[in-house]
Amino acid sequence: MSLSRDARTILAVDLDYFYAQCEEVRKPEIKDKPVVICVFSGRTEDSGAVSTSNYVARRLGVKSGIPIILAKRILSKNIDAVFLPMDRDYYDAVSERIMEILRSHSQKMEQMSVDEAYLDVTEYTRGDYSSAEKIASTIKRRILEAEHFTCSVGIGPNKLVAKMAVDAKKPDGLTMILPDQVRSFLDPLPVGKLFGVGPKTEEKLGAMGIKIVKDLANCDEARLSSIFGKNLGPQLKLSAQGIDDDIVQEREQEQLSRIVTLKQDARAFNFEYELAPLCRDISERLAAKKLLCKSVGIIAITTDLKTKNRARTLDAPTSSEAKFMEVGSELFNSFFDENEGIGVRRAGIRVSNLIKAADSQMKNPTLAEFFG
């Protein structure tokens, strides 16, 4: 098996400290302070766990998963520390906009989570890594201009190496590993840094005398299989050699959305002409993917940068531009009636509960079939 077997060029994109950076974008005054995003349990004021934090807080010792009360103890001398609850609707809206930017740079994209994605740019670069670097730089620039957001990008001959590359330099990094640089990049790393090697696996490898990736790459496969099993053992060795045949493939989408910055802040639904292109685009994209939606919703980002959502379940699945406009208009009118005086800066349409068009077109049985 050869590293260049598929001659692929893969980008891994990671949105830096995502939840915390979302909060820094809508509250620029907190950017240089320790920012901690919390999942509050509600039992007491400080009960719950840290979801994530910005790099200022991380350098001071705040890690994901620790109790909020411990994070507050760590930052007790930092009177400017900021503790905020998760705002998942807002984070999802930011993620969707950024993922649309990524999709415009490759026909093959695999979104792994709200803040991570792989892009296969082989068809655009044809093995020219300088072209891949230009694509990565363009992506970083577009995301920064559109969302004031930094991201890190790794470039490599497969998903594993691209992921390792993106983790090599954060935040706001761009790391490129050419096919003939894979082993020299991976070999000296601590084995615990290898993607897929967790603490327990690292501990077992350490007991075998395997401390760095090079040790694992050169380890006898039969020995690894005897410790980790016939599947994981060989896979660990392949990973250590930088070999990964996993392809970039689009995961089934659960929702689709488009958002626009309004020409003027709105305090009533008077932006039909700005909403119409969003409905048209979503309709065309659903049709291209042979999908229908069962729910239509709106996204309203207010002048104080809060994200509000409304949604309605439809009587029948559709991809109709006219239906999206009809439901969107009704929901926006209702939103403004319920929130008198609130200004909206950005507005969007979201469709969800997506299904294959064929699934909604099951024919009714004939009498013969029914009684047969």
N, C-alpha and C positions, 0 to 999 in steps of 0.2 A: 504493500500500500504506500502510495507516494503523497507527499504534502501537496504537490501541484496537480494531483490527479484531476480535479474538477476545474482548475484554473479559475477559481472564484475570487471575487473581491467583495468583502463584507464590511459594512459599517455597523458598529454598535454605538447607539446614542443613549446617554444617561443624563437626565435632567438633574442638575446639581441640587442636593439637599432639598428635594422638591417642595414638600409642604411648607417648610420654613422659608424658602425663597419666594413662594407664592405670597406669603404674608409680608415679606420685605418689599415686594413689588407694590402691593396696595397700601403699605404703610412705610414709605421710604425713610421715615425718621427713626425706625428701629434697626436699620441695616447693619450698623456697626456695633450693635448691642448683642449680648447672648440671647438668642431666640429659641424657645423650647415649645414644641407643639405637643399637646397633651391629650390623652384619652381619659377624661374624667369619669370615674365610676358613679359619682353622685352621692356616695355614702357620706363623705365628709368633704370639706373644701379642698383638701390635698390628696384625696384618695384617687388612685388610678396609676397609669403608666405613661412614660414618655414614648411618643410615636417616633419623633425625629427631632433634630435640632440643627441649627446652622453651625458653620465651622468655628465661629467664635466660641459657642458653648461647648462644642466637641473638644476643642483644645484645652478647655478648663475641666474636662472630665465627664461631661454629660453624654451618656450613650443611650441609644434606643433600647427600650424595654425596661429601663430601671424605674423604680417607683418615683412618682412626682415629688413626694416628700424628700427623697434622697437627692433629687436634682436641685430642689430648693436649698437643701443643706449645702450642697457643693457650691452653689452660686450665692450663698448667703452674704458674702462680702461684695458682691456685684449688685449694687442697689438699682442699676439700670437694667437688670435682667428682665426679659419679657416672657411670660407664660401665657400661651393662648390655646383655646380649645380647637380641635379639628373642625374645619369647615369643608366637608367633603364635596358639597355641590360646587363650591367655588373652585376647588382643586380639580375636579373633573372637567369643569368648563375650560380651565386653562390648558389642561392636558389635551382635550379634544382639539383645541385650536392649534396646538403645537404639533400634534400627530398629523393634522392635515398638511402642515408645512412639510413634514417628513415624507408623506405619501407623494407629494408633488415631485420628489427627487428620485423615485424608484417605483417600478411597477410591482416589485416584490418587497413587501414590508411585513414584518411580524412584530406586532405590539405585544410585549411580554408583560407589561404592567402599566400603571398610570404614568410612570416616569421612565420607562425603558423600551427600546425597540431596536430591531435589527433591520438593516436595509441591504439587499443584494444589488450592487451597482455594476455587476460584471458586464451587462450588455452595454452600459455606457462607457466603461473604461477599457474593456478588452485587454485586461492585464496591465494597463498603464496606471501605476499607483500614484503618479503625480496628478492624474485626472481625478482619482479618488480623493486625494488630499484637497483639491480645489472644490469638489462637491462638499466635503466635510466643512471646509471654511465657509462656503456659501450658506450651508445649513446653520452654522453657528451665528453668522451675521444676520440672517433673516429672522431667527428666533430672538436675537437680541433686539433687533429693530422693532419687531412686531409686539413682543411681550416683555421687553426689558429683562430678559431671562438668559442666564448663562447655562451652557450644557457642556459635557465632556464627550468626546468622540474617539473611538478606537477603530483602527483600520487593520484588517488582516485577511489571510486567505480562507478563513472559516469563522464560524460563530464563536468557537471557543477562544481562538487567538484574539479576535476583535474584542471580546468581553474582557480578556486579560489586559489588553492594551488600554481599554477605556478606564480600567481600574488603576492603571499605572500612574496616571496624573489627573488629579482632581483638586479643586474645581476648575472649570473653564479650560480643560486640557484638550489636546489633540495629539494622539500617539499613533504612529504608523509602524507596523511590523511587516516587512517584506517577507515573502516565502522563504528566502534563504537566511533570514534573521531569526526564524522562529525558535530554533534550538538555543541559540546564544541568548535570546531574550528570556526563555523559560528556565533553562538549566540552573542558574544560580539562585532562583527564587526559593524561599522557604516552602516546603511542600504544602503547608497550610494555606498558602496563597493561591494554589491551583484551584480553578473553578470546579466546584463539585466536591471538594475535600472539606468535610466538616470537622469539628473538634474531635469527635470520637474516632473518625478515620485517621486524622492526623496523629492521635495518640497511639493507635495501633501501628501505624507506619513508623513512628518514632521508636517503638519497642523493637521493631525489625531493623533498626539502625538507619532508616531512611529519613534524612533530615531536609534535603533539598530536592527540587524537581528532577535534577539530573540523576540522583540516586534511584528515583522511582522509574525513570525512563529506561535505566539500564538493569533494573531488577528482573530476575528470572520470572517469566509469566506463570510457570507452574507453582512457584512459591507464593505469588500473589493470589492465585486461584485457591490455594489451600487455606489461605487466611480469610479472603474476602468472597469466595465463591466463584463459580465458573463464568458468571456474567460480569460482576463488578471488578474482579481482579484484572482481566485483560483490558477492560475499559479504562481503568486507572492508568495502566501502562500507555495506552494509546493517547490519553489526554496529556500525560507527561511528555509525550513526543510531539505534541501539538497537532495531533490527527483528529479530525472531527468531520464526519460526512453528513451531519444533520443539516438539512436544507432550510432556507428561509421560506416560510409559507404563511400566508395570511390566515389568522384565526377567524373563526366565525364572529362577525360583528354582532353586538347586542343592541347598538344604537348608532345613530348618525346625526350630526348636527352641523349647523353653519351659523356663524355669528358675524355681525357687522358693527363697526363703530358708526353711530349716527352722525350725520352732518351737524346736527344741533341736539343738545340735550332735550329730551321730550318729557312732558308732564301730562300727555294725553296720547292716544294712539292716532298719530298724524303722520306716520312714516310707512304707509302701505307700499309706496314706490320703492322703499329701501328693503322691505321685507320680501317683496315679490321675487327678486333674483335668487334669494336663499331658498325659497320654496321650489323654484324651477331647478336649481342645481341639485337639491336633495332628490327630487323626483327623477331627474336624469341618472343620478348615481344609483338609485335603487333599481331603476329599469336595467341599467348596464349589468348589475349583479344579479338580476332576476329575483329581486327581493320585494316583499311588501311589508308594511308596518301595521301594527295593531293599535299603537298609541302615538299621539302627536302632542308635543309640548312646546312651551316657550321658555326662553332664557332672558332674564332682564338683569343687567349689571347696572346698578344705580350709581349716581354721582359720587356717593361715598364708598364705591367699589364693593358693595355687598351684592351677592348673587342670589337672585330670586327665581324660582321655577314654578311653573304650573303645567299640568298635563291632563289629557283626556283620553280615555279608552274609546276606540271607534266601534261602531256597530259591525263593520266589516273591514278586513285588511285592505290596504290600498297603497298605491304609489302616486296618487293623483296630486299634481301641483295645485289644482283648484281647491281640493279638500284641505291641503296643508294651509293654504291662504285663508280659507274660511275658518278653520278651527283656530289658527294662530291669531286672526283678527279678533275672534270672540274672546280668546283667553287674554289678549293684551287689553282689550276694553274692560274686561272684568278686573284685571290687575290694577288698572288705573282708577277704577271706581272704588276699589278696596283700599287703595294707597294714595289718597288725594294729596297732592303737593309733592310727592316723591318724584325726583328726576331720574330718567334712565339715560345712561351714556352709551351703552352697547345693547343690542337686541339680537336674539337668535331664535331659530327653530330647531327643535330636536325631535326625531322620530325614534321609537324604540319598540321592543317586542317584535323583532324582525323575524320573518319566516320566508322560506322559499316560495316563490309564486306558485309552483306546481302543487305545493301542499294545500293550497287554498282552493284548488280547482278539482277536487275529487268529484267525479261524476256521480249523480244519483243512480242507484241500481235500477235496472229494468224489473218489471213484474216477474219475468222468468228467472232473473238472477235472485230476486228477493225470496221467491218461493222455491227456488231450485235447491 
